[in-house]
Amino acid sequence: MSEQTAGRPDDTCGRCGARRPADPDSTLSALAWSAQHERGTVRWLCPDCARKHVRDIEAKLPDEFW
């Protein structure tokens, strides 16, 4: 994770609120996070939420249907 994104409020999961790891030793777990780009904003999903909603994400369903 770059220094620009470390510690920012948007470094949390948009569904459950889990925080992205800021520790450089946890690079592999940081790579498992999914970014959603929507209307000029970026929202992150933790690996658990991304795995749970992968079909919804791929179908591009609005969040209210998850």
Gaussian input, Z-matrix of N, CA and C with variables (Angstrom, degrees):
# hf/3-21g

backbone

0 1
 N
 C     1     B1
 C     2     B2     1     A1
 N     3     B3     2     A2     1     D1
 C     4     B4     3     A3     2     D2
 C     5     B5     4     A4     3     D3
 N     6     B6     5     A5     4     D4
 C     7     B7     6     A6     5     D5
 C     8     B8     7     A7     6     D6
 N     9     B9     8     A8     7     D7
 C    10    B10     9     A9     8     D8
 C    11    B11    10    A10     9     D9
 N    12    B12    11    A11    10    D10
 C    13    B13    12    A12    11    D11
 C    14    B14    13    A13    12    D12
 N    15    B15    14    A14    13    D13
 C    16    B16    15    A15    14    D14
 C    17    B17    16    A16    15    D15
 N    18    B18    17    A17    16    D16
 C    19    B19    18    A18    17    D17
 C    20    B20    19    A19    18    D18
 N    21    B21    20    A20    19    D19
 C    22    B22    21    A21    20    D20
 C    23    B23    22    A22    21    D21
 N    24    B24    23    A23    22    D22
 C    25    B25    24    A24    23    D23
 C    26    B26    25    A25    24    D24
 N    27    B27    26    A26    25    D25
 C    28    B28    27    A27    26    D26
 C    29    B29    28    A28    27    D27
 N    30    B30    29    A29    28    D28
 C    31    B31    30    A30    29    D29
 C    32    B32    31    A31    30    D30
 N    33    B33    32    A32    31    D31
 C    34    B34    33    A33    32    D32
 C    35    B35    34    A34    33    D33
 N    36    B36    35    A35    34    D34
 C    37    B37    36    A36    35    D35
 C    38    B38    37    A37    36    D36
 N    39    B39    38    A38    37    D37
 C    40    B40    39    A39    38    D38
 C    41    B41    40    A40    39    D39
 N    42    B42    41    A41    40    D40
 C    43    B43    42    A42    41    D41
 C    44    B44    43    A43    42    D42
 N    45    B45    44    A44    43    D43
 C    46    B46    45    A45    44    D44
 C    47    B47    46    A46    45    D45
 N    48    B48    47    A47    46    D46
 C    49    B49    48    A48    47    D47
 C    50    B50    49    A49    48    D48
 N    51    B51    50    A50    49    D49
 C    52    B52    51    A51    50    D50
 C    53    B53    52    A52    51    D51
 N    54    B54    53    A53    52    D52
 C    55    B55    54    A54    53    D53
 C    56    B56    55    A55    54    D54
 N    57    B57    56    A56    55    D55
 C    58    B58    57    A57    56    D56
 C    59    B59    58    A58    57    D57
 N    60    B60    59    A59    58    D58
 C    61    B61    60    A60    59    D59
 C    62    B62    61    A61    60    D60
 N    63    B63    62    A62    61    D61
 C    64    B64    63    A63    62    D62
 C    65    B65    64    A64    63    D63
 N    66    B66    65    A65    64    D64
 C    67    B67    66    A66    65    D65
 C    68    B68    67    A67    66    D66
 N    69    B69    68    A68    67    D67
 C    70    B70    69    A69    68    D68
 C    71    B71    70    A70    69    D69
 N    72    B72    71    A71    70    D70
 C    73    B73    72    A72    71    D71
 C    74    B74    73    A73    72    D72
 N    75    B75    74    A74    73    D73
 C    76    B76    75    A75    74    D74
 C    77    B77    76    A76    75    D75
 N    78    B78    77    A77    76    D76
 C    79    B79    78    A78    77    D77
 C    80    B80    79    A79    78    D78
 N    81    B81    80    A80    79    D79
 C    82    B82    81    A81    80    D80
 C    83    B83    82    A82    81    D81
 N    84    B84    83    A83    82    D82
 C    85    B85    84    A84    83    D83
 C    86    B86    85    A85    84    D84
 N    87    B87    86    A86    85    D85
 C    88    B88    87    A87    86    D86
 C    89    B89    88    A88    87    D87
 N    90    B90    89    A89    88    D88
 C    91    B91    90    A90    89    D89
 C    92    B92    91    A91    90    D90
 N    93    B93    92    A92    91    D91
 C    94    B94    93    A93    92    D92
 C    95    B95    94    A94    93    D93
 N    96    B96    95    A95    94    D94
 C    97    B97    96    A96    95    D95
 C    98    B98    97    A97    96    D96
 N    99    B99    98    A98    97    D97
 C   100   B100    99    A99    98    D98
 C   101   B101   100   A100    99    D99
 N   102   B102   101   A101   100   D100
 C   103   B103   102   A102   101   D101
 C   104   B104   103   A103   102   D102
 N   105   B105   104   A104   103   D103
 C   106   B106   105   A105   104   D104
 C   107   B107   106   A106   105   D105
 N   108   B108   107   A107   106   D106
 C   109   B109   108   A108   107   D107
 C   110   B110   109   A109   108   D108
 N   111   B111   110   A110   109   D109
 C   112   B112   111   A111   110   D110
 C   113   B113   112   A112   111   D111
 N   114   B114   113   A113   112   D112
 C   115   B115   114   A114   113   D113
 C   116   B116   115   A115   114   D114
 N   117   B117   116   A116   115   D115
 C   118   B118   117   A117   116   D116
 C   119   B119   118   A118   117   D117
 N   120   B120   119   A119   118   D118
 C   121   B121   120   A120   119   D119
 C   122   B122   121   A121   120   D120
 N   123   B123   122   A122   121   D121
 C   124   B124   123   A123   122   D122
 C   125   B125   124   A124   123   D123
 N   126   B126   125   A125   124   D124
 C   127   B127   126   A126   125   D125
 C   128   B128   127   A127   126   D126
 N   129   B129   128   A128   127   D127
 C   130   B130   129   A129   128   D128
 C   131   B131   130   A130   129   D129
 N   132   B132   131   A131   130   D130
 C   133   B133   132   A132   131   D131
 C   134   B134   133   A133   132   D132
 N   135   B135   134   A134   133   D133
 C   136   B136   135   A135   134   D134
 C   137   B137   136   A136   135   D135
 N   138   B138   137   A137   136   D136
 C   139   B139   138   A138   137   D137
 C   140   B140   139   A139   138   D138
 N   141   B141   140   A140   139   D139
 C   142   B142   141   A141   140   D140
 C   143   B143   142   A142   141   D141
 N   144   B144   143   A143   142   D142
 C   145   B145   144   A144   143   D143
 C   146   B146   145   A145   144   D144
 N   147   B147   146   A146   145   D145
 C   148   B148   147   A147   146   D146
 C   149   B149   148   A148   147   D147
 N   150   B150   149   A149   148   D148
 C   151   B151   150   A150   149   D149
 C   152   B152   151   A151   150   D150
 N   153   B153   152   A152   151   D151
 C   154   B154   153   A153   152   D152
 C   155   B155   154   A154   153   D153
 N   156   B156   155   A155   154   D154
 C   157   B157   156   A156   155   D155
 C   158   B158   157   A157   156   D156
 N   159   B159   158   A158   157   D157
 C   160   B160   159   A159   158   D158
 C   161   B161   160   A160   159   D159
 N   162   B162   161   A161   160   D160
 C   163   B163   162   A162   161   D161
 C   164   B164   163   A163   162   D162
 N   165   B165   164   A164   163   D163
 C   166   B166   165   A165   164   D164
 C   167   B167   166   A166   165   D165
 N   168   B168   167   A167   166   D166
 C   169   B169   168   A168   167   D167
 C   170   B170   169   A169   168   D168
 N   171   B171   170   A170   169   D169
 C   172   B172   171   A171   170   D170
 C   173   B173   172   A172   171   D171
 N   174   B174   173   A173   172   D172
 C   175   B175   174   A174   173   D173
 C   176   B176   175   A175   174   D174
 N   177   B177   176   A176   175   D175
 C   178   B178   177   A177   176   D176
 C   179   B179   178   A178   177   D177
 N   180   B180   179   A179   178   D178
 C   181   B181   180   A180   179   D179
 C   182   B182   181   A181   180   D180
 N   183   B183   182   A182   181   D181
 C   184   B184   183   A183   182   D182
 C   185   B185   184   A184   183   D183
 N   186   B186   185   A185   184   D184
 C   187   B187   186   A186   185   D185
 C   188   B188   187   A187   186   D186
 N   189   B189   188   A188   187   D187
 C   190   B190   189   A189   188   D188
 C   191   B191   190   A190   189   D189
 N   192   B192   191   A191   190   D190
 C   193   B193   192   A192   191   D191
 C   194   B194   193   A193   192   D192
 N   195   B195   194   A194   193   D193
 C   196   B196   195   A195   194   D194
 C   197   B197   196   A196   195   D195

   B1=1.4449
   B2=1.5205
   B3=1.3094
   B4=1.4503
   B5=1.5177
   B6=1.3252
   B7=1.4582
   B8=1.5290
   B9=1.3378
   B10=1.4560
   B11=1.5222
   B12=1.3347
   B13=1.4545
   B14=1.5153
   B15=1.3160
   B16=1.4662
   B17=1.5168
   B18=1.3296
   B19=1.4472
   B20=1.5226
   B21=1.3031
   B22=1.4622
   B23=1.5168
   B24=1.3545
   B25=1.4645
   B26=1.5196
   B27=1.3291
   B28=1.4555
   B29=1.5301
   B30=1.3160
   B31=1.4638
   B32=1.5260
   B33=1.3123
   B34=1.4591
   B35=1.5231
   B36=1.3019
   B37=1.4614
   B38=1.5291
   B39=1.3110
   B40=1.4502
   B41=1.5195
   B42=1.3332
   B43=1.4659
   B44=1.5222
   B45=1.3326
   B46=1.4739
   B47=1.5295
   B48=1.3281
   B49=1.4585
   B50=1.5210
   B51=1.3335
   B52=1.4736
   B53=1.5293
   B54=1.3252
   B55=1.4695
   B56=1.5122
   B57=1.3504
   B58=1.4601
   B59=1.5150
   B60=1.3290
   B61=1.4716
   B62=1.5274
   B63=1.3276
   B64=1.4628
   B65=1.5216
   B66=1.3242
   B67=1.4567
   B68=1.5307
   B69=1.3439
   B70=1.4608
   B71=1.5300
   B72=1.3346
   B73=1.4612
   B74=1.5236
   B75=1.3308
   B76=1.4607
   B77=1.5346
   B78=1.3369
   B79=1.4600
   B80=1.5207
   B81=1.3233
   B82=1.4604
   B83=1.5241
   B84=1.3117
   B85=1.4617
   B86=1.5255
   B87=1.3243
   B88=1.4691
   B89=1.5287
   B90=1.3262
   B91=1.4671
   B92=1.5202
   B93=1.3167
   B94=1.4587
   B95=1.5297
   B96=1.3240
   B97=1.4564
   B98=1.5271
   B99=1.3253
   B100=1.4593
   B101=1.5258
   B102=1.3266
   B103=1.4653
   B104=1.5226
   B105=1.3193
   B106=1.4555
   B107=1.5262
   B108=1.3150
   B109=1.4595
   B110=1.5211
   B111=1.3259
   B112=1.4540
   B113=1.5194
   B114=1.3229
   B115=1.4685
   B116=1.5293
   B117=1.3123
   B118=1.4500
   B119=1.5145
   B120=1.3262
   B121=1.4604
   B122=1.5285
   B123=1.3080
   B124=1.4595
   B125=1.5195
   B126=1.3345
   B127=1.4653
   B128=1.5161
   B129=1.3121
   B130=1.4608
   B131=1.5211
   B132=1.3295
   B133=1.4648
   B134=1.5172
   B135=1.3328
   B136=1.4603
   B137=1.5380
   B138=1.3136
   B139=1.4697
   B140=1.5327
   B141=1.3303
   B142=1.4682
   B143=1.5292
   B144=1.3351
   B145=1.4662
   B146=1.5268
   B147=1.3321
   B148=1.4610
   B149=1.5291
   B150=1.3321
   B151=1.4620
   B152=1.5321
   B153=1.3225
   B154=1.4609
   B155=1.5381
   B156=1.3292
   B157=1.4650
   B158=1.5275
   B159=1.3165
   B160=1.4630
   B161=1.5312
   B162=1.3023
   B163=1.4759
   B164=1.5206
   B165=1.3248
   B166=1.4597
   B167=1.5279
   B168=1.3316
   B169=1.4610
   B170=1.5192
   B171=1.3234
   B172=1.4639
   B173=1.5276
   B174=1.3232
   B175=1.4692
   B176=1.5311
   B177=1.3454
   B178=1.4623
   B179=1.5199
   B180=1.3317
   B181=1.4622
   B182=1.5305
   B183=1.3111
   B184=1.4677
   B185=1.5318
   B186=1.3221
   B187=1.4724
   B188=1.5180
   B189=1.3180
   B190=1.4659
   B191=1.5269
   B192=1.3291
   B193=1.4666
   B194=1.5294
   B195=1.3342
   B196=1.4557
   B197=1.4804
   A1=107.62
   A2=117.33
   A3=120.51
   A4=111.31
   A5=115.84
   A6=120.27
   A7=110.94
   A8=116.99
   A9=120.43
   A10=112.11
   A11=118.26
   A12=120.32
   A13=113.44
   A14=118.02
   A15=120.05
   A16=111.03
   A17=116.25
   A18=121.23
   A19=115.66
   A20=119.09
   A21=120.20
   A22=109.80
   A23=117.84
   A24=120.15
   A25=113.24
   A26=118.61
   A27=119.92
   A28=112.11
   A29=117.54
   A30=122.12
   A31=110.68
   A32=116.29
   A33=121.39
   A34=109.19
   A35=115.40
   A36=121.36
   A37=108.95
   A38=116.34
   A39=121.39
   A40=113.82
   A41=117.90
   A42=121.42
   A43=112.24
   A44=117.81
   A45=120.16
   A46=113.63
   A47=118.42
   A48=120.95
   A49=115.17
   A50=118.09
   A51=120.05
   A52=109.32
   A53=116.64
   A54=120.98
   A55=111.35
   A56=115.96
   A57=121.01
   A58=108.60
   A59=117.47
   A60=119.84
   A61=111.24
   A62=116.47
   A63=121.70
   A64=110.89
   A65=117.38
   A66=123.24
   A67=109.58
   A68=118.94
   A69=120.67
   A70=113.40
   A71=118.05
   A72=120.88
   A73=112.09
   A74=117.51
   A75=120.72
   A76=111.12
   A77=116.60
   A78=121.78
   A79=111.78
   A80=117.83
   A81=120.04
   A82=111.79
   A83=117.69
   A84=118.74
   A85=110.83
   A86=118.52
   A87=121.02
   A88=110.40
   A89=117.64
   A90=121.09
   A91=112.54
   A92=117.99
   A93=121.72
   A94=112.14
   A95=117.78
   A96=120.81
   A97=110.17
   A98=116.37
   A99=122.91
   A100=109.80
   A101=116.40
   A102=121.20
   A103=109.36
   A104=115.82
   A105=122.14
   A106=107.79
   A107=116.80
   A108=121.83
   A109=108.13
   A110=115.71
   A111=120.76
   A112=110.16
   A113=116.64
   A114=122.72
   A115=112.62
   A116=116.97
   A117=121.44
   A118=115.92
   A119=118.23
   A120=120.72
   A121=109.60
   A122=115.22
   A123=121.16
   A124=107.96
   A125=115.84
   A126=121.99
   A127=107.64
   A128=116.71
   A129=121.72
   A130=110.92
   A131=115.25
   A132=121.83
   A133=108.16
   A134=116.46
   A135=120.77
   A136=108.64
   A137=117.62
   A138=119.96
   A139=113.14
   A140=118.23
   A141=120.51
   A142=111.39
   A143=117.37
   A144=120.41
   A145=111.10
   A146=117.19
   A147=120.04
   A148=110.49
   A149=116.20
   A150=120.63
   A151=110.92
   A152=115.91
   A153=121.09
   A154=111.95
   A155=117.16
   A156=121.32
   A157=113.26
   A158=117.87
   A159=120.41
   A160=111.97
   A161=118.66
   A162=120.33
   A163=111.45
   A164=117.00
   A165=121.08
   A166=110.54
   A167=115.95
   A168=121.24
   A169=110.14
   A170=116.67
   A171=120.99
   A172=111.81
   A173=117.41
   A174=121.46
   A175=110.98
   A176=116.96
   A177=123.38
   A178=112.23
   A179=115.11
   A180=120.19
   A181=109.69
   A182=118.13
   A183=119.93
   A184=109.94
   A185=116.09
   A186=121.92
   A187=113.30
   A188=118.19
   A189=119.18
   A190=112.79
   A191=118.79
   A192=121.74
   A193=112.57
   A194=117.67
   A195=120.89
   A196=107.43
   D1=140.23
   D2=-177.33
   D3=-78.52
   D4=163.33
   D5=178.58
   D6=-65.68
   D7=-26.06
   D8=-178.49
   D9=-67.02
   D10=-30.92
   D11=-175.85
   D12=-99.27
   D13=-11.45
   D14=-176.54
   D15=-66.76
   D16=127.40
   D17=173.88
   D18=81.03
   D19=3.17
   D20=178.08
   D21=-78.49
   D22=153.73
   D23=-178.89
   D24=-61.61
   D25=-26.43
   D26=-178.93
   D27=-82.56
   D28=11.09
   D29=175.33
   D30=-89.33
   D31=26.91
   D32=177.62
   D33=-119.48
   D34=157.13
   D35=178.46
   D36=-67.44
   D37=131.67
   D38=179.92
   D39=-70.45
   D40=-14.01
   D41=-179.98
   D42=-100.93
   D43=-51.64
   D44=-172.34
   D45=-110.25
   D46=-11.77
   D47=178.00
   D48=86.98
   D49=4.84
   D50=177.89
   D51=-61.96
   D52=146.25
   D53=-179.05
   D54=-93.53
   D55=140.89
   D56=174.64
   D57=-69.87
   D58=141.08
   D59=-179.75
   D60=-67.31
   D61=133.39
   D62=178.02
   D63=-98.37
   D64=-7.79
   D65=-178.42
   D66=-73.53
   D67=124.97
   D68=179.58
   D69=-62.50
   D70=-20.36
   D71=178.13
   D72=-75.04
   D73=-14.26
   D74=-178.79
   D75=-103.76
   D76=36.96
   D77=-177.95
   D78=-58.69
   D79=-41.57
   D80=-178.47
   D81=-63.39
   D82=-40.30
   D83=178.87
   D84=-69.91
   D85=-31.40
   D86=177.22
   D87=-67.60
   D88=-31.51
   D89=179.32
   D90=-70.90
   D91=-18.56
   D92=-178.55
   D93=-78.98
   D94=-10.10
   D95=-179.81
   D96=-74.70
   D97=149.53
   D98=-178.34
   D99=-111.78
   D100=132.95
   D101=178.20
   D102=-102.13
   D103=133.90
   D104=175.60
   D105=-111.14
   D106=122.76
   D107=179.06
   D108=-103.23
   D109=118.29
   D110=-175.45
   D111=-144.48
   D112=121.11
   D113=176.22
   D114=50.63
   D115=43.05
   D116=176.95
   D117=80.90
   D118=4.25
   D119=177.41
   D120=-117.73
   D121=157.92
   D122=177.90
   D123=-117.58
   D124=126.92
   D125=174.68
   D126=-117.72
   D127=141.67
   D128=-179.05
   D129=-104.93
   D130=146.73
   D131=172.85
   D132=-122.02
   D133=133.35
   D134=177.37
   D135=-69.04
   D136=162.91
   D137=-179.11
   D138=-56.90
   D139=-37.95
   D140=-179.34
   D141=-65.78
   D142=-46.16
   D143=-179.96
   D144=-68.93
   D145=-38.49
   D146=178.15
   D147=-62.63
   D148=-42.22
   D149=179.03
   D150=-65.39
   D151=-41.13
   D152=-178.49
   D153=-66.82
   D154=-32.73
   D155=-174.26
   D156=-114.25
   D157=22.79
   D158=-175.49
   D159=-59.04
   D160=-39.81
   D161=179.27
   D162=-67.30
   D163=-38.27
   D164=177.83
   D165=-65.03
   D166=-40.48
   D167=179.55
   D168=-65.24
   D169=-49.01
   D170=-178.75
   D171=-63.19
   D172=-34.00
   D173=179.41
   D174=-81.24
   D175=-5.09
   D176=-178.58
   D177=56.41
   D178=39.40
   D179=176.42
   D180=-72.61
   D181=143.27
   D182=174.50
   D183=-61.20
   D184=149.91
   D185=-177.95
   D186=-54.09
   D187=-33.23
   D188=-177.12
   D189=-65.81
   D190=-15.71
   D191=177.97
   D192=-91.85
   D193=-4.89
   D194=179.81
   D195=-75.51

